Amino acid sequence: MNPRRIALIAALLLGLTACGDESWHGKSIEGLMPELEFELTAESGETVTESVFAGRPVALYFGFTHCPDICPTTLARLVAAARRLPEPLREELQLAFVSVDPQRDGPRQLSDYTDAFSDRMVGLTGSQRQLKAFTRRYRTTYGYEEERSDGSYNVSHSSAIFVFDASGEPRLMLLDSLGVAEIAADLERLLSREARNADNA
C-alpha cells in the first residue's frame, strides 16, 4: 500500500480515537492506573479488601465526614446521578466513601454519614499506612491543616470520583466540575458497555 495512504488511514484512526475519548464528560483512566486493591476497615468494623466489591462496578470517593462543603456536595451529586440510572444498572453500581481522617471517622461515624446519602454507599477507612498506600496507588494525596484551638481541623484531599469496572479495572475519573446529568451519562455509558461485554462473554 502507498505510504501516504497508510499515513492517512493512521491519522483518521487517531482522529476517531480522540473523538471517542472526548465523548466522556469525565476523564478516561483506562490503562493509566492499576486495578483496585486495598486493605481497609469497613463501617461494620471488619477488615476488608477489594474482594468486598468483587463482580460489581464501584464509584469511589476520598473525603472525610467533617468536610463542610466539597464532600457532601460531591456525594449528593453522585447519589443523584446513580438514581437516574435505569434498572438494572442502578442496582449493579456500588458507591464507596473512603475517609482519610481515621482519627475522627470510626465505623459508627462512617455508617451514619454514608446512610445519610444512600443505603447503597459503604464507608471505609484505615490506618495512615493503609490510606497512604491506597491513595498513592491512584496518584492522589491528602493532608491535615493545623489544629484549631477547639481541636477541629480541616483535611485537604482529592475531589475526584474514581470509577472501577466489575473486574476492578480503573475506567473513569469524574471531576467535581461535572453536574448530575453529566455524571449519570458517563456512568450509564460505562455500565451499559460492561453489561454488553458480559452478555457477549
MDAnalysis code that builds the backbone (N, CA, C; Angstrom):
import MDAnalysis as mda
import numpy as np

u = mda.Universe.empty(603, n_residues=201, atom_resindex=np.repeat(np.arange(201), 3), trajectory=True)
u.add_TopologyAttr("name", ["N", "CA", "C"] * 201)
u.add_TopologyAttr("resid", np.arange(1, 202))
u.add_TopologyAttr("resname", ["MET", "ASN", "PRO", "ARG", "ARG", "ILE", "ALA", "LEU", "ILE", "ALA", "ALA", "LEU", "LEU", "LEU", "GLY", "LEU", "THR", "ALA", "CYS", "GLY", "ASP", "GLU", "SER", "TRP", "HIS", "GLY", "LYS", "SER", "ILE", "GLU", "GLY", "LEU", "MET", "PRO", "GLU", "LEU", "GLU", "PHE", "GLU", "LEU", "THR", "ALA", "GLU", "SER", "GLY", "GLU", "THR", "VAL", "THR", "GLU", "SER", "VAL", "PHE", "ALA", "GLY", "ARG", "PRO", "VAL", "ALA", "LEU", "TYR", "PHE", "GLY", "PHE", "THR", "HIS", "CYS", "PRO", "ASP", "ILE", "CYS", "PRO", "THR", "THR", "LEU", "ALA", "ARG", "LEU", "VAL", "ALA", "ALA", "ALA", "ARG", "ARG", "LEU", "PRO", "GLU", "PRO", "LEU", "ARG", "GLU", "GLU", "LEU", "GLN", "LEU", "ALA", "PHE", "VAL", "SER", "VAL", "ASP", "PRO", "GLN", "ARG", "ASP", "GLY", "PRO", "ARG", "GLN", "LEU", "SER", "ASP", "TYR", "THR", "ASP", "ALA", "PHE", "SER", "ASP", "ARG", "MET", "VAL", "GLY", "LEU", "THR", "GLY", "SER", "GLN", "ARG", "GLN", "LEU", "LYS", "ALA", "PHE", "THR", "ARG", "ARG", "TYR", "ARG", "THR", "THR", "TYR", "GLY", "TYR", "GLU", "GLU", "GLU", "ARG", "SER", "ASP", "GLY", "SER", "TYR", "ASN", "VAL", "SER", "HIS", "SER", "SER", "ALA", "ILE", "PHE", "VAL", "PHE", "ASP", "ALA", "SER", "GLY", "GLU", "PRO", "ARG", "LEU", "MET", "LEU", "LEU", "ASP", "SER", "LEU", "GLY", "VAL", "ALA", "GLU", "ILE", "ALA", "ALA", "ASP", "LEU", "GLU", "ARG", "LEU", "LEU", "SER", "ARG", "GLU", "ALA", "ARG", "ASN", "ALA", "ASP", "ASN", "ALA"])
u.atoms.positions = np.array([
    [0.850, -1.192, 0.000],
    [0.000, 0.000, 0.000],
    [0.888, 1.246, 0.000],
    [0.440, 2.280, -0.670],
    [1.153, 3.545, -0.740],
    [1.404, 4.100, 0.657],
    [2.660, 4.502, 0.971],
    [2.958, 5.025, 2.308],
    [2.094, 6.218, 2.702],
    [1.782, 7.076, 1.718],
    [0.952, 8.233, 2.026],
    [-0.458, 7.801, 2.418],
    [-0.936, 6.711, 1.774],
    [-2.274, 6.208, 2.100],
    [-2.283, 5.598, 3.504],
    [-1.210, 4.897, 3.848],
    [-1.095, 4.315, 5.185],
    [-1.117, 5.421, 6.240],
    [-0.359, 6.502, 5.981],
    [-0.307, 7.615, 6.922],
    [-1.674, 8.268, 7.083],
    [-2.421, 8.364, 5.979],
    [-3.747, 8.966, 6.024],
    [-4.695, 8.121, 6.852],
    [-4.662, 6.801, 6.642],
    [-5.524, 5.896, 7.410],
    [-5.184, 5.973, 8.885],
    [-3.866, 6.010, 9.204],
    [-3.448, 6.097, 10.598],
    [-3.951, 7.387, 11.234],
    [-3.875, 8.488, 10.490],
    [-4.344, 9.770, 11.009],
    [-5.837, 9.746, 11.278],
    [-6.600, 9.108, 10.381],
    [-8.046, 9.011, 10.561],
    [-8.396, 8.188, 11.792],
    [-7.653, 7.093, 11.975],
    [-7.907, 6.241, 13.139],
    [-7.604, 6.983, 14.432],
    [-6.519, 7.757, 14.437],
    [-6.190, 8.545, 15.618],
    [-7.261, 9.581, 15.893],
    [-7.792, 10.157, 14.839],
    [-8.850, 11.145, 14.994],
    [-10.098, 10.534, 15.580],
    [-10.432, 9.323, 15.148],
    [-11.607, 8.631, 15.685],
    [-11.409, 8.301, 17.150],
    [-10.194, 7.885, 17.497],
    [-9.903, 7.571, 18.894],
    [-10.045, 8.807, 19.768],
    [-9.522, 9.929, 19.274],
    [-9.622, 11.165, 20.052],
    [-11.060, 11.574, 20.242],
    [-11.863, 11.423, 19.187],
    [-13.278, 11.765, 19.299],
    [-13.960, 10.888, 20.331],
    [-13.577, 9.600, 20.349],
    [-14.171, 8.682, 21.308],
    [-13.852, 9.088, 22.735],
    [-12.588, 9.511, 22.978],
    [-12.202, 9.937, 24.313],
    [-12.980, 11.169, 24.743],
    [-13.207, 12.080, 23.796],
    [-13.865, 13.327, 24.124],
    [-15.347, 13.143, 24.437],
    [-15.897, 11.979, 24.104],
    [-17.325, 11.775, 24.343],
    [-17.617, 11.524, 25.826],
    [-16.575, 11.264, 26.618],
    [-16.744, 11.182, 28.062],
    [-16.795, 12.597, 28.626],
    [-17.651, 12.805, 29.601],
    [-17.646, 14.088, 30.308],
    [-16.488, 14.121, 31.300],
    [-16.211, 12.968, 31.903],
    [-15.071, 12.841, 32.794],
    [-13.831, 12.463, 32.011],
    [-12.824, 11.970, 32.708],
    [-11.556, 11.606, 32.076],
    [-11.368, 10.096, 32.113],
    [-11.073, 9.516, 30.968],
    [-10.787, 8.087, 30.928],
    [-9.436, 7.817, 31.581],
    [-9.395, 6.865, 32.500],
    [-8.128, 6.462, 33.130],
    [-7.847, 4.988, 32.822],
    [-8.502, 4.500, 31.809],
    [-8.317, 3.104, 31.414],
    [-6.870, 2.868, 31.014],
    [-6.232, 1.899, 31.661],
    [-4.844, 1.574, 31.350],
    [-3.823, 2.505, 31.976],
    [-4.277, 3.533, 32.703],
    [-3.354, 4.513, 33.274],
    [-3.064, 4.261, 34.749],
    [-3.900, 3.458, 35.399],
    [-3.740, 3.178, 36.819],
    [-3.922, 1.686, 37.069],
    [-3.418, 1.185, 38.189],
    [-3.542, -0.246, 38.489],
    [-4.951, -0.622, 38.927],
    [-5.221, -1.901, 38.901],
    [-6.537, -2.397, 39.304],
    [-6.782, -2.128, 40.792],
    [-8.047, -2.175, 41.161],
    [-8.441, -1.868, 42.532],
    [-7.818, -2.852, 43.509],
    [-7.152, -2.323, 44.523],
    [-6.514, -3.168, 45.535],
    [-6.362, -2.371, 46.825],
    [-6.819, -2.929, 47.935],
    [-6.689, -2.244, 49.223],
    [-6.940, -3.215, 50.366],
    [-6.531, -2.787, 51.564],
    [-6.927, -3.427, 52.813],
    [-7.322, -2.295, 53.746],
    [-8.600, -2.230, 54.106],
    [-9.132, -1.132, 54.899],
    [-10.128, -1.668, 55.926],
    [-10.655, -0.770, 56.746],
    [-11.681, -1.125, 57.721],
    [-13.022, -0.601, 57.236],
    [-14.012, -1.483, 57.170],
    [-15.343, -1.093, 56.723],
    [-16.123, -0.472, 57.873],
    [-17.239, 0.162, 57.547],
    [-18.075, 0.789, 58.570],
    [-18.664, -0.242, 59.530],
    [-18.588, -1.508, 59.160],
    [-19.021, -2.587, 60.045],
    [-17.974, -2.904, 61.107],
    [-16.760, -2.355, 60.923],
    [-15.665, -2.635, 61.839],
    [-14.770, -3.772, 61.359],
    [-15.158, -4.428, 60.285],
    [-14.394, -5.554, 59.750],
    [-13.287, -5.078, 58.821],
    [-12.187, -5.820, 58.799],
    [-11.126, -5.567, 57.826],
    [-11.546, -6.171, 56.497],
    [-11.499, -5.372, 55.439],
    [-11.937, -5.840, 54.128],
    [-10.876, -5.512, 53.080],
    [-10.951, -6.224, 51.976],
    [-10.094, -5.953, 50.815],
    [-10.987, -5.637, 49.623],
    [-10.354, -5.439, 48.494],
    [-11.105, -5.129, 47.274],
    [-12.098, -6.225, 46.907],
    [-11.926, -7.432, 47.459],
    [-12.833, -8.535, 47.144],
    [-14.257, -8.262, 47.615],
    [-14.423, -7.286, 48.530],
    [-15.769, -6.943, 49.003],
    [-16.621, -6.386, 47.852],
    [-15.966, -5.901, 46.791],
    [-16.682, -5.363, 45.640],
    [-16.640, -6.297, 44.430],
    [-16.152, -7.509, 44.627],
    [-15.944, -8.430, 43.509],
    [-17.199, -8.579, 42.648],
    [-17.028, -8.407, 41.354],
    [-18.126, -8.594, 40.410],
    [-19.045, -7.399, 40.282],
    [-18.691, -6.270, 40.929],
    [-19.549, -5.096, 40.873],
    [-18.734, -3.852, 40.515],
    [-19.235, -2.995, 39.630],
    [-18.566, -1.719, 39.383],
    [-18.692, -0.825, 40.608],
    [-17.677, 0.015, 40.832],
    [-17.625, 0.840, 42.031],
    [-17.304, 2.289, 41.667],
    [-18.055, 3.222, 42.258],
    [-17.728, 4.645, 42.184],
    [-17.232, 5.040, 43.566],
    [-15.962, 5.441, 43.659],
    [-15.292, 5.620, 44.943],
    [-14.811, 7.061, 45.117],
    [-15.028, 7.593, 46.307],
    [-14.655, 8.983, 46.594],
    [-13.878, 9.062, 47.903],
    [-12.769, 9.816, 47.905],
    [-11.976, 10.053, 49.109],
    [-12.433, 11.351, 49.771],
    [-12.598, 11.330, 51.094],
    [-13.010, 12.547, 51.785],
    [-12.956, 12.358, 53.289],
    [-13.782, 13.116, 54.029],
    [-13.870, 12.965, 55.484],
    [-15.216, 13.499, 55.941],
    [-15.739, 12.952, 57.006],
    [-17.121, 13.246, 57.394],
    [-17.318, 14.657, 57.925],
    [-16.235, 15.306, 58.406],
    [-16.357, 16.675, 58.905],
    [-16.183, 17.707, 57.790],
    [-16.075, 17.244, 56.571],
    [-15.904, 18.138, 55.419],
    [-17.119, 19.076, 55.330],
    [-16.891, 20.391, 55.289],
    [-18.013, 21.327, 55.346],
    [-18.778, 21.519, 54.042],
    [-18.144, 21.253, 52.904],
    [-18.832, 21.572, 51.654],
    [-18.561, 20.610, 50.500],
    [-17.294, 20.418, 50.127],
    [-16.985, 19.653, 48.908],
    [-17.480, 18.217, 48.995],
    [-17.210, 17.543, 50.112],
    [-17.618, 16.129, 50.240],
    [-19.136, 15.951, 50.148],
    [-19.920, 16.641, 50.969],
    [-21.363, 16.418, 50.878],
    [-21.952, 16.824, 49.531],
    [-21.402, 17.876, 48.926],
    [-21.904, 18.311, 47.616],
    [-21.606, 17.268, 46.545],
    [-20.372, 16.761, 46.543],
    [-19.969, 15.760, 45.542],
    [-20.734, 14.460, 45.726],
    [-20.852, 14.006, 46.969],
    [-21.567, 12.754, 47.224],
    [-23.048, 12.879, 46.871],
    [-23.627, 14.034, 47.138],
    [-25.032, 14.244, 46.783],
    [-25.217, 14.181, 45.272],
    [-24.271, 14.762, 44.519],
    [-24.358, 14.698, 43.053],
    [-24.198, 13.266, 42.562],
    [-23.270, 12.525, 43.170],
    [-23.056, 11.135, 42.771],
    [-24.300, 10.296, 43.020],
    [-24.896, 10.450, 44.188],
    [-26.102, 9.685, 44.519],
    [-27.251, 10.061, 43.589],
    [-27.403, 11.349, 43.309],
    [-28.463, 11.794, 42.397],
    [-28.250, 11.225, 41.004],
    [-26.990, 11.179, 40.563],
    [-26.686, 10.613, 39.248],
    [-26.986, 9.116, 39.216],
    [-26.615, 8.410, 40.290],
    [-26.872, 6.967, 40.355],
    [-28.367, 6.674, 40.310],
    [-29.162, 7.534, 40.925],
    [-30.613, 7.331, 40.920],
    [-31.228, 7.531, 39.541],
    [-30.515, 8.216, 38.674],
    [-31.008, 8.421, 37.312],
    [-30.756, 7.220, 36.410],
    [-29.907, 6.310, 36.855],
    [-29.571, 5.154, 36.026],
    [-30.773, 4.233, 35.880],
    [-30.940, 3.657, 34.699],
    [-32.044, 2.710, 34.519],
    [-31.751, 1.401, 35.234],
    [-32.798, 0.711, 35.605],
    [-32.610, -0.637, 36.135],
    [-32.230, -1.561, 34.965],
    [-31.394, -2.591, 35.175],
    [-30.788, -2.974, 36.456],
    [-29.422, -2.328, 36.712],
    [-29.017, -1.362, 35.857],
    [-27.704, -0.744, 36.038],
    [-27.565, -0.096, 37.412],
    [-28.631, 0.518, 37.872],
    [-28.597, 1.190, 39.169],
    [-28.254, 0.215, 40.288],
    [-28.816, -0.991, 40.214],
    [-28.582, -1.988, 41.258],
    [-27.175, -2.570, 41.194],
    [-26.544, -2.483, 40.018],
    [-25.200, -3.040, 39.857],
    [-24.135, -2.158, 40.483],
    [-24.363, -0.843, 40.462],
    [-23.327, 0.095, 40.890],
    [-23.204, 0.174, 42.410],
    [-21.983, 0.005, 42.901],
    [-21.685, 0.170, 44.317],
    [-21.065, 1.542, 44.535],
    [-21.508, 2.252, 45.552],
    [-20.934, 3.539, 45.909],
    [-20.053, 3.365, 47.144],
    [-18.886, 3.996, 47.136],
    [-17.963, 3.840, 48.269],
    [-17.366, 5.183, 48.663],
    [-17.278, 5.410, 49.971],
    [-16.686, 6.621, 50.531],
    [-15.516, 6.206, 51.406],
    [-14.311, 6.693, 51.089],
    [-13.115, 6.353, 51.859],
    [-12.679, 7.569, 52.661],
    [-12.787, 7.488, 53.975],
    [-12.366, 8.602, 54.819],
    [-10.856, 8.581, 55.010],
    [-10.234, 9.735, 54.786],
    [-8.796, 9.883, 55.022],
    [-8.554, 10.582, 56.367],
    [-9.553, 10.512, 57.231],
    [-9.477, 11.119, 58.572],
    [-9.842, 10.069, 59.626],
    [-9.016, 9.025, 59.753],
    [-9.374, 7.926, 60.668],
    [-9.441, 8.330, 62.127],
    [-8.792, 9.417, 62.500],
    [-8.814, 9.859, 63.897],
    [-10.233, 10.203, 64.344],
    [-11.025, 10.779, 63.431],
    [-12.386, 11.173, 63.787],
    [-13.446, 10.270, 63.173],
    [-13.078, 9.533, 62.147],
    [-14.080, 8.747, 61.418],
    [-13.953, 7.255, 61.686],
    [-14.549, 6.831, 62.779],
    [-14.612, 5.414, 63.101],
    [-15.800, 4.771, 62.410],
    [-16.016, 3.479, 62.617],
    [-17.112, 2.762, 61.959],
    [-18.476, 3.401, 62.165],
    [-18.789, 3.824, 63.387],
    [-20.108, 4.412, 63.663],
    [-20.301, 5.720, 62.898],
    [-19.278, 6.575, 62.918],
    [-19.359, 7.845, 62.207],
    [-19.528, 7.619, 60.703],
    [-18.782, 6.663, 60.176],
    [-18.870, 6.359, 58.745],
    [-20.250, 5.829, 58.378],
    [-20.769, 4.936, 59.198],
    [-22.085, 4.349, 58.920],
    [-23.176, 5.416, 58.921],
    [-23.151, 6.285, 59.920],
    [-24.149, 7.357, 59.992],
    [-24.037, 8.287, 58.786],
    [-22.802, 8.573, 58.396],
    [-22.560, 9.513, 57.300],
    [-23.029, 8.948, 55.965],
    [-22.624, 7.733, 55.657],
    [-22.991, 7.151, 54.363],
    [-24.495, 6.866, 54.281],
    [-25.097, 6.465, 55.398],
    [-26.533, 6.202, 55.415],
    [-27.341, 7.459, 55.113],
    [-26.777, 8.617, 55.463],
    [-27.475, 9.874, 55.204],
    [-27.564, 10.167, 53.704],
    [-26.688, 9.553, 52.922],
    [-26.696, 9.775, 51.474],
    [-27.420, 8.659, 50.719],
    [-27.085, 7.415, 51.051],
    [-27.668, 6.290, 50.310],
    [-27.405, 4.980, 51.037],
    [-28.372, 4.073, 50.953],
    [-28.150, 2.749, 51.531],
    [-27.280, 1.892, 50.619],
    [-26.886, 2.448, 49.476],
    [-26.019, 1.739, 48.549],
    [-24.568, 2.210, 48.659],
    [-24.305, 3.048, 49.653],
    [-22.952, 3.563, 49.853],
    [-22.329, 2.910, 51.077],
    [-21.088, 2.457, 50.940],
    [-20.372, 1.849, 52.052],
    [-19.214, 2.759, 52.440],
    [-18.961, 2.874, 53.745],
    [-17.865, 3.694, 54.240],
    [-16.652, 2.847, 54.592],
    [-15.475, 3.369, 54.282],
    [-14.220, 2.673, 54.544],
    [-13.204, 3.662, 55.101],
    [-12.270, 3.184, 55.901],
    [-11.128, 3.977, 56.334],
    [-10.014, 3.002, 56.690],
    [-8.950, 3.488, 57.297],
    [-7.855, 2.594, 57.629],
    [-6.780, 3.324, 58.404],
    [-5.693, 2.644, 58.648],
    [-4.548, 3.273, 59.301],
    [-3.900, 4.239, 58.313],
    [-3.028, 5.091, 58.817],
    [-2.318, 6.007, 57.923],
    [-1.507, 5.230, 56.887],
    [-0.905, 4.142, 57.305],
    [-0.136, 3.330, 56.353],
    [-1.032, 2.801, 55.247],
    [-2.191, 2.288, 55.609],
    [-3.113, 1.736, 54.613],
    [-3.654, 2.822, 53.682],
    [-4.016, 3.957, 54.264],
    [-4.573, 5.045, 53.463],
    [-3.539, 5.640, 52.512],
    [-2.318, 5.807, 52.992],
    [-1.274, 6.352, 52.130],
    [-0.941, 5.404, 50.982],
    [-0.938, 4.116, 51.266],
    [-0.684, 3.135, 50.212],
    [-1.801, 3.169, 49.170],
    [-3.032, 3.294, 49.639],
    [-4.184, 3.302, 48.741],
    [-4.220, 4.573, 47.893],
    [-4.017, 5.730, 48.517],
    [-4.075, 6.981, 47.758],
    [-2.898, 7.107, 46.792],
    [-1.722, 6.663, 47.201],
    [-0.568, 6.697, 46.281],
    [-0.828, 5.828, 45.062],
    [-1.504, 4.727, 45.278],
    [-1.780, 3.797, 44.172],
    [-2.588, 4.488, 43.068],
    [-3.421, 5.435, 43.460],
    [-4.254, 6.136, 42.471],
    [-3.870, 7.606, 42.323],
    [-2.593, 7.893, 42.652],
    [-1.971, 9.184, 42.369],
    [-2.755, 10.362, 42.948],
    [-3.225, 10.167, 44.153],
    [-3.917, 11.247, 44.831],
    [-3.304, 11.432, 46.215],
    [-3.567, 12.563, 46.831],
    [-2.952, 12.867, 48.120],
    [-3.992, 13.413, 49.101],
    [-3.583, 13.488, 50.349],
    [-4.394, 14.154, 51.365],
    [-3.447, 14.705, 52.430],
    [-3.930, 15.671, 53.195],
    [-3.100, 16.257, 54.245],
    [-3.963, 16.970, 55.261],
    [-3.389, 17.255, 56.410],
    [-4.128, 17.862, 57.518],
    [-3.642, 19.285, 57.773],
    [-4.594, 20.187, 57.927],
    [-4.239, 21.559, 58.270],
    [-4.014, 21.668, 59.777],
    [-3.484, 22.794, 60.204],
    [-3.168, 22.987, 61.620],
    [-4.429, 22.925, 62.479],
    [-4.293, 22.251, 63.593],
    [-5.439, 22.099, 64.501],
    [-5.795, 23.427, 65.157],
    [-7.097, 23.705, 65.221],
    [-7.564, 24.951, 65.825],
    [-7.639, 24.801, 67.353],
    [-7.926, 25.899, 68.028],
    [-7.967, 25.896, 69.498],
    [-9.049, 24.967, 70.047],
    [-10.119, 24.754, 69.256],
    [-11.192, 23.879, 69.713],
    [-10.957, 22.415, 69.355],
    [-9.787, 22.121, 68.777],
    [-9.450, 20.749, 68.419],
    [-9.876, 20.344, 67.029],
    [-10.603, 21.205, 66.318],
    [-11.043, 20.880, 64.959],
    [-9.926, 21.170, 63.964],
    [-10.007, 20.572, 62.813],
    [-9.027, 20.807, 61.749],
    [-9.656, 20.403, 60.419],
    [-9.096, 20.939, 59.364],
    [-9.582, 20.615, 58.030],
    [-8.637, 19.614, 57.375],
    [-9.136, 18.927, 56.367],
    [-8.341, 17.938, 55.653],
    [-8.401, 18.244, 54.161],
    [-7.247, 18.374, 53.545],
    [-7.218, 18.552, 52.087],
    [-7.185, 17.169, 51.439],
    [-7.878, 17.041, 50.319],
    [-7.974, 15.729, 49.669],
    [-8.430, 15.891, 48.228],
    [-8.353, 14.826, 47.477],
    [-8.814, 14.827, 46.092],
    [-10.319, 15.062, 46.043],
    [-10.767, 15.722, 44.984],
    [-12.207, 15.948, 44.836],
    [-12.797, 15.121, 43.705],
    [-12.023, 14.193, 43.162],
    [-12.485, 13.378, 42.029],
    [-13.127, 12.076, 42.501],
    [-14.051, 11.582, 41.698],
    [-14.675, 10.272, 41.912],
    [-13.978, 9.286, 40.980],
    [-13.490, 8.185, 41.519],
    [-12.839, 7.149, 40.721],
    [-13.837, 6.030, 40.453],
    [-13.966, 5.632, 39.195],
    [-14.915, 4.584, 38.828],
    [-14.156, 3.367, 38.310],
    [-14.432, 2.220, 38.921],
    [-13.811, 0.947, 38.548],
    [-14.880, 0.022, 37.986],
    [-14.492, -0.811, 37.023],
    [-15.468, -1.745, 36.461],
    [-15.618, -2.968, 37.360],
    [-16.429, -3.929, 36.930],
    [-16.735, -5.100, 37.756],
    [-15.515, -5.991, 37.998],
    [-14.474, -5.814, 37.177],
    [-13.242, -6.580, 37.365],
    [-12.222, -5.835, 38.207],
    [-12.599, -4.632, 38.672],
    [-11.687, -3.838, 39.475],
    [-10.724, -2.998, 38.662],
    [-10.943, -2.928, 37.340],
    [-10.070, -2.115, 36.490],
    [-10.524, -0.660, 36.521],
    [-9.584, 0.287, 36.626],
    [-9.954, 1.706, 36.638],
    [-10.449, 2.144, 35.264],
    [-11.538, 2.888, 35.235],
    [-12.125, 3.304, 33.961],
    [-12.284, 4.806, 33.826],
    [-12.791, 5.458, 34.872],
    [-13.115, 6.879, 34.748],
    [-12.722, 7.664, 35.996],
    [-12.379, 8.936, 35.763],
    [-12.217, 9.892, 36.842],
    [-13.241, 10.996, 36.592],
    [-14.173, 11.155, 37.521],
    [-15.232, 12.152, 37.390],
    [-14.868, 13.353, 38.249],
    [-14.606, 14.484, 37.626],
    [-14.154, 15.677, 38.337],
    [-15.319, 16.416, 38.976],
    [-15.009, 17.237, 39.982],
    [-16.078, 17.912, 40.717],
    [-16.738, 19.032, 39.921],
    [-16.242, 19.300, 38.721],
    [-16.867, 20.305, 37.859],
    [-18.080, 19.746, 37.115],
    [-18.272, 18.428, 37.162],
    [-19.366, 17.789, 36.433],
    [-20.683, 17.897, 37.192],
    [-21.758, 18.063, 36.440],
    [-23.080, 18.101, 37.028],
    [-23.692, 16.717, 37.108],
    [-24.857, 16.634, 37.688],
    [-25.543, 15.352, 37.870],
    [-25.792, 14.661, 36.537],
    [-26.295, 15.394, 35.550],
    [-26.617, 14.804, 34.248],
    [-25.372, 14.246, 33.569],
    [-24.255, 14.962, 33.694],
    [-23.012, 14.511, 33.056],
    [-22.467, 13.261, 33.746],
    [-22.516, 13.239, 35.059],
    [-22.068, 12.048, 35.794],
    [-22.943, 10.856, 35.437],
    [-24.247, 11.069, 35.413],
    [-25.181, 9.986, 35.081],
    [-24.934, 9.455, 33.672],
    [-24.672, 10.352, 32.731],
    [-24.432, 9.933, 31.345],
    [-23.180, 9.066, 31.246],
    [-22.104, 9.477, 31.935],
    [-20.873, 8.687, 31.901],
    [-21.070, 7.330, 32.564],
    [-21.739, 7.318, 33.710],
    [-21.971, 6.051, 34.403],
    [-22.829, 5.113, 33.564],
    [-23.876, 5.650, 32.956],
    [-24.754, 4.801, 32.147],
    [-24.013, 4.235, 30.948],
    [-23.192, 5.062, 30.309],
    [-22.443, 4.584, 29.147],
    [-21.473, 3.478, 29.538],
    [-20.751, 3.686, 30.645],
    [-19.778, 2.694, 31.090],
    [-20.461, 1.403, 31.518],
    [-21.500, 1.506, 32.329],
    [-22.180, 0.312, 32.828],
    [-22.899, -0.434, 31.718],
    [-23.434, 0.269, 30.746],
    [-24.088, -0.380, 29.607],
    [-23.072, -1.159, 28.786],
    [-21.894, -0.569, 28.608],
    [-20.828, -1.262, 27.880],
    [-20.402, -2.517, 28.613],
    [-20.283, -2.409, 29.941],
    [-19.906, -3.571, 30.740],
    [-20.951, -4.679, 30.635],
    [-22.232, -4.281, 30.646],
    [-23.313, -5.254, 30.554],
    [-23.281, -5.970, 29.206],
    [-23.036, -5.212, 28.139],
    [-22.955, -5.833, 26.804],
    [-21.796, -6.801, 26.727],
    [-20.656, -6.414, 27.283],
    [-19.486, -7.287, 27.270],
    [-19.753, -8.575, 28.033],
    [-20.475, -8.458, 29.155],
    [-20.792, -9.638, 29.949],
    [-21.735, -10.571, 29.197],
    [-22.674, -9.993, 28.470],
    [-23.628, -10.799, 27.699],
    [-22.936, -11.534, 26.561],
    [-21.887, -10.906, 26.002],
    [-21.180, -11.499, 24.868],
    [-20.079, -12.469, 25.284],
    [-19.791, -12.503, 26.585],
    [-18.693, -13.367, 27.062],
    [-19.088, -14.841, 26.983],
])
